[in-house]
């Protein structure tokens, strides 16, 4: 009878994923930097940042990874430019009042992409509009990316596809997100 109970427990654990569920790899929000660039029609580069964000990488039962991140638009800023910061938070751009998050959820991907770089596809949501987009993960500069050096990824989107089509005369339609990610708790070597 004891073996039956033990077998039932193991079956339940396997079915719920509790036996093999790995803890998500949390983003280090102190040492990571999430930002974006947009150019004016006159060639000036405007750089913004998301000082508040969170994210994690889930290790799936099949060994692939999936990343989720959230950037809080009410805190977006253009450093040293309070007027631009107001525009970015306002209803013509991120519309932070009604849409407090920019979110990305990747498709499952092979974990070795971190070692060589490559494209990570997924779903980006801005202003409540979701689209398929690609983040390009750059080749790392160290042996333990995310711990000893940043995991750097970039993704360029057309802001008009997300309802941010004001200021077309002054600003380019292209917005490039630049994510410099560090992870919490380096694995034991």
FIROBA-229344 format. One record per residue (C-alpha): x, y, z; residue number from 0; residue in three letters. Coordinates in Angstrom, 3 decimals. Each point is the difference from the previous one (the first is absolute). Example, Ala and Ser with C-alpha at 12.3 -4.5 7.8 and 13.67 -1.06 7.14 Angstrom:
@X=12.300	Y=-4.500	Z=7.800	num=0	residu=ALA
@X=1.370	Y=3.440	Z=-0.660	num=1	residu=SER
END
This chain:
@X=0.000	Y=0.000	Z=0.000	num=0	residu=UNK
@X=2.875	Y=2.342	Z=0.812	num=1	residu=UNK
@X=1.434	Y=-0.514	Z=-3.517	num=2	residu=UNK
@X=-3.370	Y=0.811	Z=-1.533	num=3	residu=UNK
@X=-0.208	Y=3.265	Z=1.961	num=4	residu=UNK
@X=3.589	Y=0.850	Z=-0.947	num=5	residu=UNK
@X=-0.767	Y=-0.773	Z=-3.659	num=6	residu=UNK
@X=-3.124	Y=2.156	Z=0.096	num=7	residu=UNK
@X=1.976	Y=2.855	Z=1.545	num=8	residu=UNK
@X=2.702	Y=-0.236	Z=-2.678	num=9	residu=UNK
@X=-2.652	Y=-0.136	Z=-2.735	num=10	residu=UNK
@X=-1.672	Y=3.098	Z=1.442	num=11	residu=UNK
@X=3.324	Y=1.835	Z=0.261	num=12	residu=UNK
@X=0.887	Y=-0.871	Z=-3.589	num=13	residu=UNK
@X=-3.444	Y=1.020	Z=-1.264	num=14	residu=UNK
@X=0.111	Y=3.353	Z=1.762	num=15	residu=UNK
@X=3.627	Y=0.624	Z=-0.917	num=16	residu=UNK
@X=0.934	Y=0.396	Z=3.650	num=17	residu=UNK
@X=2.710	Y=-2.639	Z=-0.131	num=18	residu=UNK
@X=1.879	Y=1.554	Z=-2.886	num=19	residu=UNK
@X=-0.978	Y=3.651	Z=0.254	num=20	residu=UNK
@X=3.086	Y=2.159	Z=0.165	num=21	residu=UNK
@X=-0.076	Y=3.377	Z=1.671	num=22	residu=UNK
@X=-0.161	Y=2.859	Z=-2.521	num=23	residu=UNK
@X=3.219	Y=1.928	Z=-0.576	num=24	residu=UNK
@X=-0.827	Y=3.494	Z=1.258	num=25	residu=UNK
@X=1.308	Y=3.171	Z=-1.636	num=26	residu=UNK
@X=2.292	Y=2.075	Z=2.190	num=27	residu=UNK
@X=-1.888	Y=3.302	Z=-0.075	num=28	residu=UNK
@X=2.859	Y=1.834	Z=1.710	num=29	residu=UNK
@X=2.661	Y=-0.836	Z=-2.592	num=30	residu=UNK
@X=-2.127	Y=-0.376	Z=-3.155	num=31	residu=UNK
@X=-0.829	Y=2.945	Z=-2.261	num=32	residu=UNK
@X=-3.034	Y=0.134	Z=-2.288	num=33	residu=UNK
@X=-0.307	Y=2.869	Z=-2.423	num=34	residu=UNK
@X=-0.943	Y=1.118	Z=-3.476	num=35	residu=UNK
@X=1.160	Y=2.302	Z=-2.768	num=36	residu=UNK
@X=-1.998	Y=2.026	Z=-2.471	num=37	residu=UNK
@X=1.367	Y=2.439	Z=-2.551	num=38	residu=UNK
@X=-1.396	Y=3.341	Z=-0.999	num=39	residu=UNK
@X=-0.478	Y=0.735	Z=-3.683	num=40	residu=UNK
@X=3.060	Y=2.265	Z=0.365	num=41	residu=UNK
@X=2.230	Y=-2.908	Z=1.058	num=42	residu=UNK
@X=0.132	Y=0.716	Z=3.748	num=43	residu=UNK
@X=-0.090	Y=-3.147	Z=2.138	num=44	residu=UNK
@X=-2.321	Y=0.108	Z=3.009	num=45	residu=UNK
@X=0.827	Y=-2.600	Z=2.633	num=46	residu=UNK
@X=-2.526	Y=-1.070	Z=2.596	num=47	residu=UNK
@X=0.036	Y=-2.455	Z=2.842	num=48	residu=UNK
@X=-2.352	Y=-2.099	Z=2.060	num=49	residu=UNK
@X=1.307	Y=0.282	Z=3.572	num=50	residu=UNK
@X=-2.729	Y=-2.384	Z=1.243	num=51	residu=UNK
@X=-0.394	Y=-3.427	Z=-1.554	num=52	residu=UNK
@X=0.028	Y=-3.646	Z=0.890	num=53	residu=UNK
@X=0.629	Y=-3.189	Z=-1.865	num=54	residu=UNK
@X=0.863	Y=-3.639	Z=0.291	num=55	residu=UNK
@X=1.033	Y=-2.992	Z=-2.059	num=56	residu=UNK
@X=-1.968	Y=-3.195	Z=0.484	num=57	residu=UNK
@X=1.685	Y=-3.342	Z=-0.623	num=58	residu=UNK
@X=-2.665	Y=-2.115	Z=-1.677	num=59	residu=UNK
@X=-0.392	Y=-3.762	Z=0.620	num=60	residu=UNK
@X=1.539	Y=-0.747	Z=-3.429	num=61	residu=UNK
@X=3.125	Y=2.030	Z=0.880	num=62	residu=UNK
@X=-0.795	Y=2.983	Z=-2.193	num=63	residu=UNK
@X=-0.273	Y=3.455	Z=1.530	num=64	residu=UNK
@X=-2.652	Y=2.693	Z=-0.167	num=65	residu=UNK
@X=0.508	Y=3.615	Z=1.008	num=66	residu=UNK
@X=-2.615	Y=2.404	Z=1.308	num=67	residu=UNK
@X=0.588	Y=3.644	Z=0.712	num=68	residu=UNK
@X=-2.045	Y=2.978	Z=1.066	num=69	residu=UNK
@X=1.020	Y=3.652	Z=-0.235	num=70	residu=UNK
@X=-2.017	Y=2.550	Z=1.966	num=71	residu=UNK
@X=-0.906	Y=2.959	Z=-2.224	num=72	residu=UNK
@X=-0.905	Y=2.444	Z=2.775	num=73	residu=UNK
@X=3.712	Y=0.130	Z=0.875	num=74	residu=UNK
@X=1.404	Y=0.263	Z=-3.543	num=75	residu=UNK
@X=2.326	Y=2.960	Z=-0.314	num=76	residu=UNK
@X=2.233	Y=1.898	Z=-2.351	num=77	residu=UNK
@X=2.834	Y=0.925	Z=2.400	num=78	residu=UNK
@X=0.493	Y=3.747	Z=0.332	num=79	residu=UNK
@X=-3.015	Y=0.769	Z=-2.210	num=80	residu=UNK
@X=-3.138	Y=0.382	Z=2.141	num=81	residu=UNK
@X=-2.121	Y=1.230	Z=-2.921	num=82	residu=UNK
@X=0.947	Y=-3.018	Z=-2.148	num=83	residu=UNK
@X=-0.639	Y=-2.261	Z=2.998	num=84	residu=UNK
@X=-3.523	Y=1.430	Z=0.267	num=85	residu=UNK
@X=-0.600	Y=-0.658	Z=-3.701	num=86	residu=UNK
@X=1.215	Y=-3.602	Z=0.278	num=87	residu=UNK
@X=-2.314	Y=-0.676	Z=2.942	num=88	residu=UNK
@X=-2.889	Y=1.869	Z=-1.624	num=89	residu=UNK
@X=-2.927	Y=-1.346	Z=-1.965	num=90	residu=UNK
@X=1.642	Y=0.594	Z=-3.389	num=91	residu=UNK
@X=2.900	Y=-2.354	Z=0.747	num=92	residu=UNK
@X=-0.019	Y=-2.701	Z=2.729	num=93	residu=UNK
@X=-3.230	Y=1.338	Z=1.579	num=94	residu=UNK
@X=1.136	Y=-1.064	Z=3.476	num=95	residu=UNK
@X=-3.283	Y=0.978	Z=1.631	num=96	residu=UNK
@X=-1.994	Y=-2.578	Z=-1.984	num=97	residu=UNK
@X=2.787	Y=-2.436	Z=-0.934	num=98	residu=UNK
@X=2.422	Y=-0.352	Z=2.918	num=99	residu=UNK
@X=2.026	Y=-2.877	Z=-1.507	num=100	residu=UNK
@X=2.071	Y=-0.890	Z=-3.019	num=101	residu=UNK
@X=0.222	Y=-3.804	Z=0.023	num=102	residu=UNK
@X=1.969	Y=-2.607	Z=-1.920	num=103	residu=UNK
@X=-0.525	Y=-3.749	Z=0.178	num=104	residu=UNK
@X=2.341	Y=-2.071	Z=-2.106	num=105	residu=UNK
@X=-0.721	Y=-3.196	Z=-1.798	num=106	residu=UNK
@X=1.888	Y=-2.936	Z=1.550	num=107	residu=UNK
@X=3.640	Y=0.003	Z=-1.162	num=108	residu=UNK
@X=3.092	Y=-2.152	Z=0.377	num=109	residu=UNK
@X=2.131	Y=1.181	Z=2.948	num=110	residu=UNK
@X=3.286	Y=-0.121	Z=-1.956	num=111	residu=UNK
@X=-1.056	Y=3.118	Z=-1.919	num=112	residu=UNK
@X=1.379	Y=1.916	Z=2.994	num=113	residu=UNK
@X=3.502	Y=-1.312	Z=-0.794	num=114	residu=UNK
@X=-0.005	Y=0.883	Z=-3.706	num=115	residu=UNK
@X=-2.626	Y=2.701	Z=-0.503	num=116	residu=UNK
@X=-2.965	Y=-0.131	Z=-2.334	num=117	residu=UNK
@X=-3.639	Y=0.894	Z=-0.379	num=118	residu=UNK
@X=-2.666	Y=-0.558	Z=2.639	num=119	residu=UNK
@X=-3.526	Y=0.326	Z=-1.317	num=120	residu=UNK
@X=-3.018	Y=0.833	Z=2.081	num=121	residu=UNK
@X=-2.980	Y=2.218	Z=0.641	num=122	residu=UNK
@X=0.463	Y=3.672	Z=0.888	num=123	residu=UNK
@X=-2.891	Y=1.966	Z=1.497	num=124	residu=UNK
@X=0.023	Y=3.806	Z=0.000	num=125	residu=UNK
@X=-3.118	Y=2.092	Z=0.723	num=126	residu=UNK
@X=-2.071	Y=-3.186	Z=0.121	num=127	residu=UNK
@X=0.994	Y=-0.956	Z=-3.559	num=128	residu=UNK
@X=1.871	Y=-3.293	Z=-0.408	num=129	residu=UNK
@X=2.221	Y=-0.814	Z=-2.959	num=130	residu=UNK
@X=2.571	Y=-2.640	Z=-0.877	num=131	residu=UNK
@X=3.496	Y=1.494	Z=0.280	num=132	residu=UNK
@X=3.614	Y=-1.161	Z=0.169	num=133	residu=UNK
@X=2.667	Y=0.810	Z=2.571	num=134	residu=UNK
@X=3.531	Y=-0.536	Z=-1.254	num=135	residu=UNK
@X=2.266	Y=-1.317	Z=2.748	num=136	residu=UNK
@X=3.580	Y=1.110	Z=-0.622	num=137	residu=UNK
@X=2.935	Y=-2.365	Z=0.309	num=138	residu=UNK
@X=1.200	Y=0.200	Z=3.620	num=139	residu=UNK
@X=3.292	Y=1.527	Z=1.113	num=140	residu=UNK
@X=0.646	Y=-2.508	Z=2.802	num=141	residu=UNK
@X=-0.336	Y=-3.672	Z=0.926	num=142	residu=UNK
@X=-2.942	Y=0.538	Z=2.396	num=143	residu=UNK
@X=-2.297	Y=2.508	Z=-1.724	num=144	residu=UNK
@X=-2.593	Y=1.502	Z=2.279	num=145	residu=UNK
@X=2.303	Y=-0.427	Z=2.993	num=146	residu=UNK
@X=3.498	Y=1.237	Z=-0.953	num=147	residu=UNK
@X=-1.164	Y=2.220	Z=-2.870	num=148	residu=UNK
@X=-3.263	Y=1.337	Z=-1.372	num=149	residu=UNK
@X=-2.279	Y=-2.013	Z=-2.250	num=150	residu=UNK
@X=-0.598	Y=2.666	Z=-2.641	num=151	residu=UNK
@X=-3.049	Y=-0.183	Z=-2.234	num=152	residu=UNK
@X=-1.528	Y=2.437	Z=-2.452	num=153	residu=UNK
@X=-3.299	Y=0.153	Z=-1.772	num=154	residu=UNK
@X=-1.269	Y=2.630	Z=-2.414	num=155	residu=UNK
@X=-3.717	Y=0.600	Z=-0.376	num=156	residu=UNK
@X=-2.136	Y=2.385	Z=-2.007	num=157	residu=UNK
@X=-1.839	Y=2.113	Z=2.553	num=158	residu=UNK
@X=-2.909	Y=0.699	Z=-2.335	num=159	residu=UNK
@X=-0.945	Y=-3.696	Z=0.185	num=160	residu=UNK
@X=-0.653	Y=0.557	Z=3.727	num=161	residu=UNK
@X=-2.140	Y=3.115	Z=-0.333	num=162	residu=UNK
@X=2.884	Y=2.415	Z=0.677	num=163	residu=UNK
@X=-0.324	Y=1.856	Z=-3.282	num=164	residu=UNK
@X=0.120	Y=3.613	Z=1.196	num=165	residu=UNK
@X=3.005	Y=2.212	Z=-0.785	num=166	residu=UNK
@X=0.665	Y=-1.728	Z=-3.344	num=167	residu=UNK
@X=1.502	Y=3.225	Z=-1.337	num=168	residu=UNK
@X=2.447	Y=0.314	Z=2.909	num=169	residu=UNK
@X=0.759	Y=-3.614	Z=1.004	num=170	residu=UNK
@X=0.946	Y=-3.126	Z=-1.890	num=171	residu=UNK
@X=-2.440	Y=-2.901	Z=0.087	num=172	residu=UNK
@X=2.796	Y=-2.349	Z=1.122	num=173	residu=UNK
@X=0.561	Y=-0.566	Z=3.718	num=174	residu=UNK
@X=2.883	Y=-2.232	Z=1.063	num=175	residu=UNK
@X=-0.211	Y=-1.663	Z=3.398	num=176	residu=UNK
@X=3.382	Y=-0.776	Z=1.583	num=177	residu=UNK
@X=0.020	Y=-2.418	Z=2.914	num=178	residu=UNK
@X=3.156	Y=-0.545	Z=2.045	num=179	residu=UNK
@X=-0.959	Y=-2.841	Z=2.302	num=180	residu=UNK
@X=1.657	Y=-1.468	Z=3.075	num=181	residu=UNK
@X=-1.379	Y=-2.962	Z=1.916	num=182	residu=UNK
@X=-0.258	Y=-0.566	Z=3.747	num=183	residu=UNK
@X=2.052	Y=-2.740	Z=1.672	num=184	residu=UNK
@X=2.818	Y=-1.394	Z=-2.116	num=185	residu=UNK
@X=-0.069	Y=-3.797	Z=-0.298	num=186	residu=UNK
@X=2.645	Y=-1.996	Z=1.830	num=187	residu=UNK
@X=3.015	Y=-0.750	Z=-2.199	num=188	residu=UNK
END
